Amino acid sequence: MFAIVMAGGSGTRLWPLSRRETPKQLLPLMGDTSLLQQTVARLGGLLKPHDIYVITSQAHVRATQRQLPQLPEDNILGEPLARSTAVAAGLATVFARRDSDEVAVVVPADHFVSDEEAFVESLREAARTAERGYLVTLGVVPTHPATGYGYIKAGAPLHPSSATALVDRFVEKPDARKAAAYLDEGSHFWNAGVFVWRVYAFRQAVERFQPELAAALDRIQELHRTPGWMTEVRTIIENVAAITIDVGIAEPAAAEGRMAVVPLDAGWSDIGSWSSLLEALSGASGVDLVASGRHLDRGSHRVLVHGGERLVVTVGLEDLIIVDTPDALLVCHRDRAEEIKPVLDEIARTAGERYL
């Protein structure tokens, strides 16, 4: 068994802390170590360091190697061109050159899990299911009617004594009414973007559902790894459509009864926005005002303050996000934290690329 850690994201919804040069996965948002370091440490309960691979942008290979000295340098894989998760998983599988009957665990680098033992046990169950030929995903047991996640609708259980089930379908992010209905109905899980499969099962699915990507991976597999070979890789994948695992592989596999879901109840969060970071930090600390840097408060609730050397004072605030960096200040309502990503286009146009 081996793992592929997907570390190519930019984390734009955590601007202004997460930037192009310092993306979300390299930041210590949930403790003293980065989300990437925590992800790799979590996998240490299942795998040896030489069985853990990280695929990231070529621009971040050195920074990733510095954060993960316990991994062989060659296990940090540079992606020459961002083409979304299905392409990244395919490239990492080719670059790693593992046996076709091995089980691969594919995990995002920038998520948080509070119960690591439960997470590892769910991966073990997923691996046992993958050994039977299924493509497997982890479905997070929902704690509230969230509208920021996609959902997985579970179908028939694979065995009467097991919670592992076939995936009936994947559901797009719902509105509040539908999310509440999913929670009441049960058998719906949040989509965590964690996948487990045998290498050959994944390649068969790529050949069936994404033949253009399969042909590109075949060409890349035949390349000689001489100096400059990554330029050839870039040329090959430039014409491949950017497609996610969810849309390009998991959804059609589920429609054919080849996708299974293992429930995950481990205090998971994707830390996908400042609001979700506030929720995760509040849950970990037991308080509803979370602050870093120099900060004083009087009577504020459900507030996140991320500062530095400059003193930040808050008085009587509720449901706000405040992020103070040397060159940019963000203040927003926690319910509108998801709107940061589209605002970045306006920032680039009016204030300049240097803020990104």
VOBA-1610 file (N, C-alpha, C; in pm, whole numbers, padded with zeros to 5 digits, always signed):
BEGIN
Met+00085-00120+00000Met+00000+00000+00000Met+00088+00125+00000Phe+00041+00229-00067Phe+00111+00357-00066Phe+00008+00470-00071Ala+00055+00590-00046Ala-00035+00706-00042Ala+00013+00814-00137Ile-00083+00883-00196Ile-00057+01001-00278Ile-00124+01119-00209Val-00045+01214-00164Val-00096+01334-00099Val-00105+01444-00203Met-00226+01493-00225Met-00250+01595-00328Met-00227+01733-00269Ala-00116+01797-00307Ala-00076+01925-00247Ala-00061+02034-00352Gly-00149+02033-00451Gly-00138+02131-00558Gly-00232+02249-00546Gly-00314+02250-00440Gly-00413+02357-00427Gly-00350+02490-00387Ser-00425+02597-00410Ser-00376+02731-00378Ser-00443+02791-00255Gly-00557+02734-00213Gly-00623+02783-00092Gly-00663+02929-00098Thr-00716+02971-00213Thr-00746+03113-00233Thr-00851+03167-00136Arg-00938+03080-00084Arg-01043+03127+00007Arg-00987+03162+00145Leu-00857+03134+00167Leu-00792+03175+00292Leu-00698+03294+00270Trp-00723+03370+00164Trp-00653+03497+00144Trp-00695+03591+00258Pro-00604+03677+00306Pro-00472+03711+00254Pro-00355+03632+00316Leu-00385+03532+00400Leu-00277+03453+00456Leu-00222+03355+00353Ser-00311+03285+00286Ser-00270+03191+00182Ser-00247+03267+00052Arg-00126+03257+00000Arg-00088+03326-00124Arg-00027+03227-00222Arg+00004+03274-00342Arg+00066+03187-00442Arg+00196+03127-00392Glu+00276+03206-00321Glu+00405+03157-00273Glu+00391+03074-00146Thr+00286+03096-00070Thr+00264+03022+00055Thr+00121+02971+00058Pro+00092+02865-00018Pro-00046+02814-00024Pro-00088+02751+00108Lys-00216+02732+00120Lys-00281+02686+00243Lys-00213+02565+00307Gln-00177+02464+00226Gln-00125+02341+00284Gln+00009+02358+00354Leu+00080+02467+00325Leu+00211+02491+00386Leu+00201+02577+00512Leu+00079+02614+00551Leu+00060+02705+00664Leu+00022+02630+00791Pro+00068+02676+00908Pro+00031+02615+01036Pro-00100+02673+01088Leu-00211+02630+01032Leu-00341+02686+01066Leu-00405+02618+01187Met-00369+02492+01212Met-00431+02415+01320Met-00324+02360+01415Gly-00238+02449+01463Gly-00131+02405+01553Gly+00003+02459+01510Asp+00110+02393+01557Asp+00245+02441+01530Asp+00302+02391+01398Thr+00240+02291+01338Thr+00288+02238+01210Thr+00185+02267+01102Ser+00228+02259+00976Ser+00140+02290+00865Ser+00038+02179+00844Leu-00068+02211+00770Leu-00168+02110+00737Leu-00104+01995+00660Leu-00009+02024+00571Leu+00062+01919+00497Leu+00139+01829+00592Gln+00212+01886+00685Gln+00288+01806+00780Gln+00195+01720+00865Gln+00082+01774+00904Gln-00014+01697+00982Gln-00073+01582+00901Thr-00098+01606+00773Thr-00152+01501+00686Thr-00054+01385+00674Val+00073+01416+00649Val+00174+01311+00635Val+00195+01238+00767Ala+00196+01311+00879Ala+00210+01247+01010Ala+00092+01153+01036Arg-00027+01193+00996Arg-00147+01110+01013Arg-00133+00978+00938Leu-00078+00985+00817Leu-00059+00865+00737Leu+00048+00775+00795Gly+00132+00831+00884Gly+00235+00751+00948Gly+00178+00640+01034Gly+00052+00647+01070Gly-00012+00539+01144Gly-00047+00422+01057Leu-00026+00437+00926Leu-00064+00333+00830Leu+00052+00290+00741Leu+00143+00385+00712Leu+00247+00363+00611Leu+00384+00408+00659Lys+00487+00352+00597Lys+00624+00396+00619Lys+00652+00519+00533Pro+00752+00602+00571Pro+00779+00723+00492Pro+00804+00698+00344His+00873+00588+00310His+00903+00567+00168His+00780+00527+00087Asp+00667+00502+00155Asp+00543+00469+00085Asp+00447+00588+00075Ile+00494+00705+00112Ile+00412+00826+00105Ile+00470+00920+00000Tyr+00388+00956-00098Tyr+00428+01046-00206Tyr+00344+01174-00197Val+00404+01285-00231Val+00333+01413-00234Val+00347+01471-00373Ile+00235+01504-00436Ile+00242+01571-00566Ile+00198+01715-00548Thr+00284+01806-00591Thr+00261+01949-00574Thr+00307+02020-00700Ser+00288+02149-00707Ser+00337+02224-00823Ser+00490+02228-00818Gln+00552+02236-00933Gln+00698+02240-00936Gln+00752+02358-00857Ala+00677+02466-00851Ala+00722+02584-00778Ala+00731+02560-00628His+00661+02459-00577His+00658+02435-00433His+00730+02307-00391Val+00803+02245-00483Val+00873+02120-00450Val+00974+02142-00339Arg+01057+02246-00349Arg+01161+02269-00248Arg+01101+02298-00112Ala+01000+02382-00108Ala+00936+02415+00020Ala+00873+02290+00081Thr+00816+02205-00002Thr+00755+02081+00046Thr+00861+01986+00100Gln+00973+01976+00031Gln+01082+01891+00079Gln+01135+01940+00213Arg+01143+02072+00230Arg+01192+02126+00357Arg+01097+02094+00471Gln+00967+02094+00442Gln+00870+02063+00547Gln+00863+01914+00580Leu+00906+01829+00487Leu+00891+01685+00504Leu+01026+01613+00489Pro+01122+01644+00575Pro+01255+01581+00562Pro+01253+01431+00585Gln+01147+01379+00647Gln+01140+01236+00672Gln+01108+01154+00548Leu+01058+01220+00442Leu+01028+01150+00318Leu+01148+01154+00225Pro+01170+01048+00146Pro+01275+01056+00043Pro+01248+01174-00051Glu+01353+01244-00091Glu+01335+01361-00178Glu+01259+01326-00305Asp+01286+01207-00360Asp+01221+01167-00485Asp+01072+01140-00467Asn+01025+01132-00343Asn+00883+01111-00319Asn+00803+01240-00325Ile+00871+01354-00339Ile+00803+01482-00361Ile+00799+01503-00511Leu+00683+01490-00568Leu+00665+01489-00714Leu+00619+01625-00762Gly+00686+01679-00861Gly+00651+01809-00916Gly+00558+01796-01035Glu+00444+01863-01026Glu+00347+01863-01135Glu+00377+01980-01228Pro+00407+01955-01356Pro+00449+02064-01443Pro+00338+02160-01483Leu+00214+02116-01468Leu+00102+02199-01510Leu-00022+02156-01431Ala-00093+02251-01372Ala-00212+02219-01294Ala-00325+02178-01387Arg-00375+02058-01367Arg-00485+02007-01448Arg-00591+01935-01364Ser-00607+01975-01240Ser-00707+01923-01149Ser-00672+01782-01101Thr-00761+01728-01015Thr-00722+01613-00933Thr-00709+01481-01010Ala-00792+01456-01110Ala-00781+01329-01182Ala-00646+01320-01254Val-00604+01430-01315Val-00474+01431-01384Val-00361+01419-01283Ala-00371+01490-01171Ala-00267+01483-01069Ala-00253+01342-01014Ala-00366+01275-00987Ala-00361+01138-00936Ala-00300+01044-01039Gly-00335+01066-01165Gly-00277+00983-01271Gly-00128+01003-01285Leu-00084+01128-01283Leu+00059+01158-01292Leu+00135+01098-01174Ala+00082+01116-01055Ala+00151+01064-00936Ala+00163+00913-00942Thr+00060+00847-00993Thr+00065+00701-01004Thr+00174+00658-01102Val+00186+00730-01213Val+00291+00698-01311Val+00429+00730-01255Phe+00443+00848-01194Phe+00573+00889-01141Phe+00622+00793-01031Ala+00529+00746-00947Ala+00568+00661-00834Ala+00613+00522-00878Arg+00560+00474-00993Arg+00600+00345-01049Arg+00580+00231-00948Arg+00461+00223-00891Arg+00428+00116-00799Arg+00361+00001-00874Asp+00352-00116-00810Asp+00292-00233-00873Asp+00143-00209-00898Ser+00093-00268-01005Ser-00045-00242-01046Ser-00148-00301-00951Asp-00109-00402-00870Asp-00207-00459-00778Asp-00200-00398-00639Glu-00115-00296-00620Glu-00107-00229-00491Glu-00228-00138-00469Val-00260-00120-00342Val-00366-00028-00305Val-00307+00112-00286Ala-00370+00210-00348Ala-00328+00350-00335Ala-00432+00427-00255Val-00384+00508-00161Val-00467+00599-00084Val-00442+00740-00136Val-00545+00810-00175Val-00533+00946-00231Val-00601+01042-00135Val-00522+01134-00077Val-00576+01225+00024Val-00536+01369-00007Pro-00623+01466+00021Pro-00584+01607+00011Pro-00483+01641+00120Ala-00397+01738+00090Ala-00291+01777+00184Ala-00337+01879+00286Asp-00455+01937+00268Asp-00491+02057+00344Asp-00617+02042+00427His-00647+01919+00470His-00763+01896+00555His-00719+01872+00699Phe-00816+01878+00791Phe-00788+01856+00933Phe-00873+01742+00984Val-00813+01660+01071Val-00881+01549+01135Val-00844+01551+01283Ser-00944+01551+01371Ser-00913+01554+01514Ser-00889+01415+01571Asp-00958+01314+01518Asp-00943+01176+01567Asp-00864+01096+01463Glu-00734+01095+01478Glu-00649+01033+01376Glu-00662+00881+01376Glu-00686+00820+01491Glu-00703+00675+01495Glu-00827+00632+01417Ala-00935+00706+01432Ala-01057+00674+01358Ala-01035+00692+01208Phe-00959+00795+01171Phe-00929+00818+01030Phe-00852+00700+00972Val-00748+00657+01041Val-00666+00545+00992Val-00748+00418+00984Glu-00836+00394+01081Glu-00919+00273+01077Glu-01014+00276+00958Ser-01067+00394+00924Ser-01152+00405+00806Ser-01073+00377+00679Leu-00948+00422+00675Leu-00864+00392+00560Leu-00836+00242+00548Arg-00816+00177+00662Arg-00793+00032+00659Arg-00915-00041+00603Glu-01034+00001+00646Glu-01157-00060+00594Glu-01170-00031+00444Ala-01136+00090+00403Ala-01142+00125+00261Ala-01044+00040+00181Ala-00925+00015+00236Ala-00826-00068+00167Ala-00876-00211+00150Arg-00941-00264+00254Arg-00996-00400+00242Arg-01103-00406+00133Thr-01182-00300+00122Thr-01284-00295+00018Thr-01221-00279-00119Ala-01115-00197-00128Ala-01046-00176-00255Ala-00982-00305-00305Glu-00938-00390-00214Glu-00877-00517-00254Glu-00977-00607-00326Arg-01106-00579-00310Arg-01210-00654-00380Arg-01241-00595-00517Gly-01168-00491-00556Gly-01183-00433-00689Gly-01265-00306-00696Tyr-01321-00261-00583Tyr-01401-00138-00583Tyr-01310-00015-00581Leu-01360+00093-00640Leu-01307+00225-00612Leu-01380+00274-00487Val-01307+00327-00390Val-01365+00355-00259Val-01342+00502-00222Thr-01439+00562-00159Thr-01424+00697-00105Thr-01466+00697+00041Leu-01413+00791+00118Leu-01458+00810+00255Leu-01568+00914+00257Gly-01677+00884+00326Gly-01788+00977+00340Gly-01797+01025+00483Val-01785+01154+00504Val-01787+01209+00640Val-01929+01211+00694Val-01944+01153+00812Val-02076+01157+00878Val-02110+01302+00911Pro-02218+01358+00855Pro-02245+01501+00873Pro-02291+01533+01015Thr-02249+01649+01062Thr-02289+01695+01195Thr-02391+01807+01190His-02409+01867+01073His-02507+01974+01056His-02537+01987+00906Pro-02643+02054+00868Pro-02681+02064+00727Pro-02592+02163+00649Ala-02469+02124+00625Ala-02373+02212+00558Ala-02409+02230+00411Thr-02391+02351+00362Thr-02416+02381+00221Thr-02285+02400+00143Gly-02171+02392+00212Gly-02043+02415+00146Gly-01975+02290+00095Tyr-02035+02172+00118Tyr-01976+02045+00076Tyr-02067+01976-00025Gly-02005+01898-00115Gly-02081+01802-00192Gly-02118+01685-00103Tyr-02221+01610-00142Tyr-02269+01497-00062Tyr-02257+01367-00141Ile-02251+01257-00067Ile-02251+01123-00122Ile-02376+01051-00071Lys-02458+01001-00161Lys-02577+00924-00122Lys-02540+00777-00125Ala-02545+00713-00007Ala-02511+00571+00003Ala-02628+00485-00040Gly-02596+00373-00102Gly-02698+00278-00143Gly-02694+00154-00055Ala-02701+00038-00117Ala-02707-00088-00043Ala-02574-00120+00023Pro-02576-00170+00148Pro-02451-00210+00214Pro-02387-00328+00141Leu-02254-00332+00145Leu-02185-00442+00079Leu-02200-00572+00158His-02221-00559+00288His-02241-00677+00374His-02333-00635+00489Pro-02422-00723+00532Pro-02516-00686+00638Pro-02450-00638+00767Ser-02328-00685+00795Ser-02261-00647+00920Ser-02167-00529+00904Ser-02165-00468+00785Ser-02071-00359+00758Ser-02144-00230+00724Ala-02085-00117+00763Ala-02141+00014+00726Ala-02096+00057+00587Thr-02001-00015+00531Thr-01954+00017+00395Thr-02064-00016+00295Ala-02089+00077+00202Ala-02201+00060+00109Ala-02161+00102-00031Leu-02240+00059-00127Leu-02226+00111-00261Leu-02264+00259-00263Val-02201+00335-00351Val-02241+00474-00371Val-02357+00478-00468Asp-02468+00534-00423Asp-02584+00549-00512Asp-02558+00662-00611Arg-02511+00776-00557Arg-02479+00888-00645Arg-02404+00995-00566Phe-02338+01083-00637Phe-02276+01202-00579Phe-02369+01319-00602Val-02380+01406-00502Val-02474+01517-00507Val-02397+01648-00496Glu-02429+01743-00581Glu-02364+01874-00576Glu-02397+01947-00446Lys-02321+02052-00416Lys-02347+02131-00295Lys-02494+02175-00294Pro-02566+02143-00188Pro-02710+02173-00185Pro-02739+02310-00126Asp-02861+02355-00142Asp-02905+02474-00067Asp-02942+02429+00075Ala-02979+02524+00159Ala-03003+02494+00300Ala-03118+02395+00318Arg-03223+02409+00237Arg-03338+02319+00250Arg-03300+02176+00217Lys-03229+02158+00107Lys-03189+02022+00068Lys-03090+01963+00168Ala-02998+02045+00217Ala-02899+01995+00314Ala-02969+01945+00439Ala-03071+02018+00487Ala-03146+01975+00604Ala-03220+01844+00575Ala-03273+01830+00454Ala-03343+01707+00416Ala-03247+01589+00412Tyr-03125+01612+00361Tyr-03026+01504+00358Tyr-02992+01458+00499Leu-02979+01553+00591Leu-02945+01518+00729Leu-03058+01438+00794Asp-03182+01478+00769Asp-03296+01407+00826Asp-03311+01267+00766Glu-03284+01256+00638Glu-03302+01128+00569Glu-03196+01026+00611Gly-03076+01073+00642Gly-02967+00981+00669Gly-02911+00926+00539Ser-02816+00837+00548Ser-02752+00773+00432Ser-02685+00874+00338His-02664+00997+00385His-02591+01098+00310His-02465+01136+00387Phe-02356+01151+00314Phe-02227+01185+00375Phe-02168+01305+00303Trp-02085+01381+00376Trp-02007+01484+00311Trp-01896+01419+00229Asn-01869+01479+00116Asn-01763+01427+00027Asn-01629+01488+00070Ala-01540+01404+00126Ala-01412+01451+00178Ala-01302+01452+00073Gly-01328+01396-00044Gly-01224+01392-00148Gly-01111+01297-00117Val-01138+01194-00036Val-01040+01090-00004Val-01079+00963-00079Phe-00984+00905-00154Phe-01014+00789-00236Phe-00912+00679-00210Val-00958+00554-00223Val-00872+00438-00207Val-00907+00339-00318Trp-00803+00289-00386Trp-00826+00194-00495Trp-00699+00118-00526Arg-00714+00004-00592Arg-00599-00063-00647Arg-00557+00012-00774Val-00427+00014-00799Val-00375+00090-00913Val-00441+00045-01042Tyr-00453-00085-01062Tyr-00510-00131-01188Tyr-00657-00092-01201Ala-00731-00089-01087Ala-00872-00051-01092Ala-00886+00095-01132Phe-00797+00179-01079Phe-00798+00320-01116Phe-00766+00338-01264Arg-00662+00270-01311Arg-00624+00283-01452Arg-00734+00233-01544Gln-00802+00125-01505Gln-00914+00076-01586Gln-01025+00180-01592Ala-01051+00245-01479Ala-01155+00348-01476Ala-01116+00467-01563Val-00988+00507-01559Val-00941+00617-01643Val-00958+00581-01790Glu-00920+00459-01827Glu-00933+00416-01966Glu-01079+00417-02011Arg-01168+00380-01920Arg-01309+00372-01957Arg-01376+00509-01963Phe-01347+00594-01863Phe-01421+00718-01851Phe-01345+00841-01901Gln-01211+00833-01906Gln-01129+00946-01951Gln-01021+00895-02047Pro-01059+00848-02164Pro-00961+00787-02256Pro-00850+00882-02300Glu-00880+01012-02308Glu-00777+01109-02345Glu-00666+01113-02239Leu-00706+01113-02113Leu-00609+01112-02004Leu-00533+00980-02002Ala-00602+00869-02025Ala-00536+00739-02026Ala-00427+00734-02133Ala-00457+00786-02252Ala-00358+00786-02359Ala-00237+00872-02323Ala-00262+00987-02259Ala-00152+01074-02217Ala-00065+01005-02113Leu-00126+00936-02017Leu-00049+00867-01914Leu+00033+00755-01974Asp-00020+00686-02073Asp+00056+00581-02141Asp+00181+00639-02209Arg+00165+00754-02272Arg+00280+00818-02337Arg+00384+00861-02234Ile+00338+00915-02122Ile+00431+00960-02018Ile+00505+00842-01957Gln+00436+00730-01942Gln+00497+00612-01882Gln+00613+00560-01968Glu+00608+00586-02097Glu+00712+00537-02188Glu+00832+00632-02199Leu+00822+00751-02141Leu+00931+00848-02152Leu+01054+00803-02073His+01172+00835-02125His+01296+00814-02052His+01318+00934-01960Arg+01350+00907-01835Arg+01360+01014-01735Arg+01500+01077-01738Thr+01527+01139-01850Thr+01653+01210-01869Thr+01633+01357-01834Pro+01741+01434-01815Pro+01726+01577-01784Pro+01635+01647-01884Gly+01541+01723-01834Gly+01448+01795-01920Gly+01324+01716-01959Trp+01310+01594-01906Trp+01196+01512-01948Trp+01062+01569-01903Met+01064+01651-01797Met+00939+01708-01748Met+00879+01806-01849Thr+00961+01863-01936Thr+00910+01948-02043Thr+00822+01867-02136Glu+00864+01743-02163Glu+00783+01654-02246Glu+00652+01619-02177Val+00659+01597-02046Val+00537+01567-01971Val+00439+01684-01983Arg+00490+01805-01967Arg+00404+01924-01977Arg+00339+01932-02115Thr+00415+01907-02219Thr+00362+01914-02355Thr+00249+01812-02374Ile+00267+01694-02315Ile+00167+01589-02331Ile+00036+01626-02260Ile+00046+01679-02139Ile-00078+01704-02062Ile-00141+01839-02091Glu-00072+01924-02168Glu-00129+02056-02200Glu-00264+02043-02268Asn-00281+01940-02349Asn-00404+01924-02425Asn-00507+01835-02356Val-00476+01791-02233Val-00570+01709-02158Val-00662+01801-02076Ala-00790+01775-02081Ala-00886+01858-02009Ala-00864+01847-01859Ala-00880+01960-01790Ala-00875+01960-01644Ala-01003+01897-01592Ile-00989+01787-01522Ile-01106+01714-01475Ile-01081+01663-01333Thr-01182+01672-01249Thr-01166+01625-01112Thr-01192+01475-01104Ile-01140+01413-00998Ile-01169+01272-00973Ile-01319+01253-00956Asp-01383+01345-00884Asp-01526+01331-00856Asp-01608+01322-00984Val-01588+01420-01071Val-01670+01428-01193Val-01623+01328-01298Gly-01492+01317-01315Gly-01439+01238-01425Gly-01431+01089-01399Ile-01418+01048-01273Ile-01400+00907-01241Ile-01509+00855-01147Ala-01527+00921-01033Ala-01614+00868-00928Ala-01761+00864-00970Glu-01811+00971-01032Glu-01952+00975-01068Glu-01988+00867-01170Pro-01914+00853-01281Pro-01949+00745-01374Pro-01926+00606-01315Ala-01825+00591-01229Ala-01802+00461-01165Ala-01919+00425-01074Ala-01972+00524-01002Ala-02087+00499-00915Ala-02208+00456-00996Ala-02226+00517-01113Ala-02339+00482-01198Ala-02332+00338-01245Glu-02212+00281-01249Glu-02195+00142-01290Glu-02180+00047-01173Gly-02201+00096-01051Gly-02195+00009-00934Gly-02055-00030-00892Arg-01955+00053-00928Arg-01816+00019-00898Arg-01756+00103-00787Met-01839+00189-00725Met-01791+00283-00625Met-01851+00248-00489Ala-01767+00245-00384Ala-01814+00217-00249Ala-01777+00333-00158Val-01851+00346-00048Val-01825+00453+00049Val-01810+00393+00188Val-01705+00436+00259Val-01680+00398+00397Val-01707+00518+00484Pro-01795+00507+00584Pro-01823+00622+00671Pro-01699+00665+00749Leu-01684+00796+00765Leu-01574+00854+00842Leu-01632+00945+00949Asp-01606+00912+01073Asp-01651+00994+01186Asp-01527+01025+01269Ala-01457+01131+01232Ala-01325+01155+01291Ala-01296+01303+01314Gly-01399+01386+01324Gly-01375+01529+01345Gly-01306+01593+01226Trp-01361+01567+01107Trp-01299+01613+00982Trp-01345+01754+00946Ser-01254+01832+00887Ser-01288+01961+00826Ser-01194+01983+00708Asp-01247+02040+00602Asp-01161+02070+00487Asp-01090+02204+00501Ile-01117+02276+00609Ile-01058+02410+00629Ile-01067+02488+00498Gly-01186+02484+00439Gly-01203+02542+00307Gly-01227+02691+00304Ser-01247+02751+00421Ser-01270+02895+00429Ser-01235+02941+00569Trp-01231+03072+00588Trp-01205+03125+00722Trp-01316+03085+00818Ser-01437+03073+00768Ser-01548+03032+00853Ser-01530+02890+00903Ser-01489+02797+00813Ser-01469+02660+00857Ser-01347+02648+00947Leu-01246+02735+00928Leu-01132+02735+01020Leu-01176+02780+01159Leu-01260+02882+01165Leu-01313+02927+01294Leu-01390+02814+01361Glu-01470+02743+01285Glu-01548+02632+01341Glu-01456+02523+01396Ala-01351+02489+01319Ala-01260+02383+01362Ala-01181+02424+01486Leu-01131+02547+01486Leu-01054+02595+01601Leu-01141+02610+01725Ser-01265+02655+01706Ser-01357+02667+01819Ser-01386+02530+01880Gly-01406+02431+01792Gly-01432+02296+01841Gly-01314+02239+01917Ala-01191+02271+01870Ala-01071+02218+01935Ala-01043+02287+02068Ser-01077+02418+02078Ser-01042+02495+02197Ser-01157+02509+02296Gly-01280+02490+02248Gly-01395+02504+02336Gly-01439+02647+02360Val-01382+02742+02286Val-01422+02883+02298Val-01464+02933+02160Asp-01549+03037+02161Asp-01602+03084+02032Asp-01531+03207+01978Leu-01426+03253+02047Leu-01341+03359+01993Leu-01200+03302+01983Val-01148+03299+01861Val-01017+03239+01836Val-00925+03347+01781Ala-00810+03365+01845Ala-00720+03473+01804Ala-00575+03426+01807Ser-00497+03482+01716Ser-00351+03465+01716Ser-00288+03601+01697Gly-00160+03613+01734Gly-00095+03742+01729Gly-00131+03826+01850Arg-00099+03954+01845Arg-00128+04045+01957Arg-00274+04090+01947His-00352+04055+02048His-00496+04078+02040His-00554+04101+02178Leu-00644+04197+02187Leu-00723+04222+02308Leu-00870+04227+02269Asp-00956+04175+02356Asp-01099+04172+02323Asp-01183+04207+02445Arg-01300+04262+02417Arg-01401+04281+02520Arg-01538+04245+02460Gly-01590+04131+02506Gly-01728+04096+02475Gly-01758+04056+02332Ser-01662+03997+02260Ser-01690+03952+02124Ser-01715+03801+02122His-01795+03756+02025His-01831+03614+02016His-01831+03569+01870Arg-01794+03442+01851Arg-01791+03380+01718Arg-01708+03464+01621Val-01588+03497+01668Val-01495+03583+01592Val-01360+03513+01579Leu-01302+03523+01461Leu-01165+03476+01439Leu-01077+03596+01408Val-00968+03608+01480Val-00870+03714+01455Val-00736+03647+01427His-00680+03672+01311His-00547+03623+01280His-00457+03744+01255Gly-00372+03773+01353Gly-00287+03890+01342Gly-00141+03857+01358Gly-00063+03960+01379Gly+00081+03945+01393Gly+00133+04035+01503Glu+00234+04118+01470Glu+00293+04207+01569Glu+00206+04328+01600Arg+00125+04371+01504Arg+00039+04486+01528Arg-00076+04447+01619Leu-00103+04529+01719Leu-00210+04501+01814Leu-00346+04516+01745Val-00431+04414+01760Val-00568+04418+01710Val-00661+04414+01832Val-00751+04513+01839Val-00845+04522+01951Val-00987+04505+01896Thr-01064+04415+01958Thr-01203+04393+01916Thr-01294+04416+02035Val-01406+04484+02009Val-01501+04517+02117Val-01642+04489+02067Gly-01711+04398+02134Gly-01852+04375+02107Gly-01885+04326+01967Leu-01795+04250+01905Leu-01819+04201+01769Leu-01881+04061+01773Glu-01951+04027+01666Glu-02007+03894+01652Glu-01995+03848+01508Asp-01960+03720+01491Asp-01962+03654+01359Asp-01877+03726+01256Leu-01754+03759+01295Leu-01663+03828+01203Leu-01533+03750+01186Ile-01471+03771+01071Ile-01337+03720+01040Ile-01247+03842+01020Ile-01134+03846+01092Ile-01038+03956+01079Ile-00900+03893+01059Val-00839+03921+00945Val-00707+03866+00913Val-00616+03981+00876Asp-00515+04003+00958Asp-00424+04117+00940Asp-00286+04065+00898Thr-00241+04104+00780Thr-00107+04070+00731Thr-00033+04199+00700Pro+00098+04193+00676Pro+00175+04317+00654Pro+00124+04403+00539Asp+00066+04342+00435Asp+00026+04423+00320Asp-00122+04419+00288Ala-00201+04346+00367Ala-00345+04339+00338Ala-00422+04306+00464Leu-00542+04362+00475Leu-00631+04339+00588Leu-00765+04291+00536Leu-00814+04179+00590Leu-00944+04127+00554Leu-01038+04138+00673Val-01157+04195+00651Val-01263+04196+00750Val-01390+04152+00679Cys-01451+04043+00724Cys-01574+03998+00657Cys-01664+03925+00756His-01792+03919+00724His-01885+03841+00804His-01856+03694+00781Arg-01863+03615+00886Arg-01826+03473+00872Arg-01917+03400+00774Asp-02043+03445+00759Asp-02135+03379+00667Asp-02105+03412+00521Arg-02015+03509+00498Arg-01983+03546+00360Arg-01836+03516+00326Ala-01774+03430+00408Ala-01632+03399+00386Ala-01608+03329+00253Glu-01709+03259+00200Glu-01694+03190+00072Glu-01679+03288-00045Glu-01712+03416-00023Glu-01708+03514-00132Glu-01567+03569-00156Ile-01471+03529-00076Ile-01335+03582-00093Ile-01276+03543-00227Lys-01299+03419-00268Lys-01238+03371-00393Lys-01274+03457-00514Pro-01401+03488-00539Pro-01431+03574-00654Pro-01380+03717-00639Val-01362+03763-00515Val-01312+03899-00493Val-01167+03911-00540Leu-01093+03799-00542Leu-00952+03805-00580Leu-00931+03854-00723Asp-01026+03824-00811Asp-01016+03874-00948Asp-01019+04027-00949Glu-01105+04084-00867Glu-01113+04230-00858Glu-00988+04288-00794Ile-00932+04218-00696Ile-00807+04264-00634Ile-00696+04267-00736Ala-00686+04161-00816Ala-00580+04156-00918Ala-00596+04268-01019Arg-00721+04301-01053Arg-00747+04403-01155Arg-00724+04544-01102Thr-00760+04568-00977Thr-00756+04705-00924Thr-00632+04736-00838Ala-00580+04632-00771Ala-00468+04656-00679Ala-00338+04593-00726Gly-00349+04491-00811Gly-00227+04432-00866Gly-00204+04290-00822Glu-00131+04215-00906Glu-00103+04074-00883Glu-00018+04054-00757Arg+00055+04158-00713Arg+00144+04139-00599Arg+00068+04102-00472Tyr-00063+04129-00466Tyr-00140+04094-00348Tyr-00188+03948-00350Leu-00163+03880-00460Leu-00208+03741-00472Leu-00095+03644-00435
//
